[in-house]
Amino acid sequence: MNGARTAQVAEEALPDPWSGPGRSWGVFLKDAWRLARPYFHSEEKWRARAMLAVIVALNLGTVYMSVLFNQWYNVFYNALQDKNVEVFWSQMGRFSWLAVIAIILAVYKFYITQLLDLRWRAWMTRNYLDKWLGHHRYYHLELARQGGGATVSDNPDQRIQEDIARFTGSSLGISMGLLNSVVTLVSFIGILWTLSGSFSFTLGGQEWTLPGYMVWVAIAYCAIGSVIAHYIGRILIRLNFWQEWREADFRYNLVRVREYSEPIALDRGEPASQEQLDNRFGAVLSNYLRLIKAQKRLVWFTSFFQQAAIIFPFLVAAPRYFAGAIKLGDLIQISSAFGKVQDSLSWFVDAYPALASWRATTERLNTFDRGVADSWQVTTEVQPTAPREHVVAGQQLQLQHLQCLLPSGKLQVQADGLELNPGDTVLVQGPSGSGKSTLLRAIAGIWPLAFGRVQLPEHSMFLPQRPYLPHGSLRAALAYPAQEDAYADAEIRRVLEIVRMLHLADQLDQRENWGHKLSGGEQQRVAIARALLRQPKWVFADEATSALDAPTEELLYRELIAMVRSNGGGLLSVAHRQSVAAFHDGLWLLEPAEEGFVVRQAKAG
């Protein structure tokens, strides 16, 4: 019951796929084309267009084979009716080579379609990875999501890994299915028109003649079916959209439990985690049950519609057959042609579930695309005093008219006229929440709501409190973000000895989840080892030794200071512990101001 209640609350917070840019089908198709078009105008455009042209040709060939099979039905069944053995065996031979050609067309249509789908997905995935990772947008998207800025994207991992694959596959499948239906309709409507003859009836005392009446019957049959299918199945779009959303949310929280397994275990948080996961899984099941029920209603109708379509042409054409106006072969050919026309006109009915899923996927990709393109929107309460300017140049750090805003738009911290010169070692201190880490992010150029001028000296490196350790070998973790083989074994062993981790020297090529295997202090020593390997001139440390004991902290700070001074740079540290002040000769204090905090230069000690 608790899961169902959570599902109901969660549903109220979900975006509506019918609102906004995707409300009308016309605008939706424009959005779908906007997503699809770049690939066919990319550096792979000629290969992509050629493969698409081949797929279209193969689809047209498949339709042409259907026309030939339809003609074959007439001759073959008439031969059966007339008991003409010679024509029977001749048509069996003709069927054999028609079948061989149809099989070849079917195989290569499948193969080349899948190949184009694969190449299209690969290109879109690389393109979206470039967009997402470029200009720190992945970081800004997460900040915007946490801060409740503009419309933002949930679970970019799912958008890139799953939604792109669904979009390319569905786009090819639906577009080729529509093409097949249109070409089949054009090819068979003439055949059906000719075969069905005229239908005469009396209405209002006057005799009327309807030429090609089977065509009009097929159109009426399918038009009524399409309208009914739309009204029954339109809820599927919303439910598919929400299902993908909830599945992604459930998977994301499973990953979080895995990533934070140790803190959860230490807090004995398993019951709480179980309840949270149950609630999210309850939302998945609740929506999926509604999706099943909606699909059941549509399947009721489509199954009846398809079964009725089998017998319907025989019922309509039977009077002419029993009257002797047409032969058995003509009846079978009429039934086949009617079936092809009906299938073509019923494409919308048959494809409705796929269309609903495609639209939901496209809407999610469009949301992600818009979120990446405009990764930060916020209504600020502060008018910045200077435009944003971040440059990497010079031989010193300079902050001029710097203002850092919170995601809510409020001013958090400001600094003006501050410098960090070669040889300087400066400690940044202030109350918790005053903006020390935000100041470092603005200096790094990754905080999107930073205004004013920041000159960051070249050859700088930032040491976060919790460094990122990629899955893989320890060698790769030490070299990150450089290539795994960037440093020689002897150099790595020397640095490991300095940071007191020489016991790991024999595990350089061992592949582990080092972020879980190493303690917090060991992870911080890995980050400092990276700095000693890279040899930057300038180091900016954000609580980079908070998990270390005092003797190790002193040793590593002295190593860092000696490195930056020998390289002609300086050190800026954020730290709460007063013991760190002993390693610095300057102090920047964050003091309360009328709005937020202001950074002032003070004397160390």
Buried (B, 14 or more C-beta within 10 A) or exposed (E): EEBEEBBEEBBEEBBEBBEBEBEEEEEBEEBBEEBBEEBBEBEBEEEBEEBBEBBBEBBBBBBBBBBEBBBBBBBBBBBBBEEBEEBBEBBEEBBEEBEEBBEEBBEBBEEBBEEBBEBBBBBBBEBBEEBBEEBBBBBBBBBBBEBEBBEBBBBBEBBBEBBBBBBBBBBBBBBBBBBBBEBBBEBBBEBBBEBBBEBEEEEEEEEEEBEBBBBBBBBEBBEEBBEBBEEBBBBBBBBBBBBBBBBBBBBBBBEBBEEBEEEBEEEEBEEEBEEBBEBBBBBBBBBBEBBEEBBEEBBEBBEEBBEEBEEBBBEBBEEBBEEEEBBBBBBBBBBBBBBBBBBBBBBBBBBBBBBBBBBBBBBBBBBBBBBBEBBBEBEBEBEBEEEBBBEEEEBBBBBBBBBBBBBBBEBBBBBBEBBBBBEBBBBBBBEEEBBBBBBBBBBBBBBBBBBBBBBBBEBBBBBBBBBEBBEBBBBBBBBBEEEBEBBEEEEBBBBBEBBBBEEBBEBBEEEBEBBBBBEBBBBBBBBBBBBBBBEBBBBBBBBBBBBBEEEBBBBBBEBBBEBBBEBEBBBBBBBEEEEBBEBBBBBBBBEEEEBBBBBBEEEEE
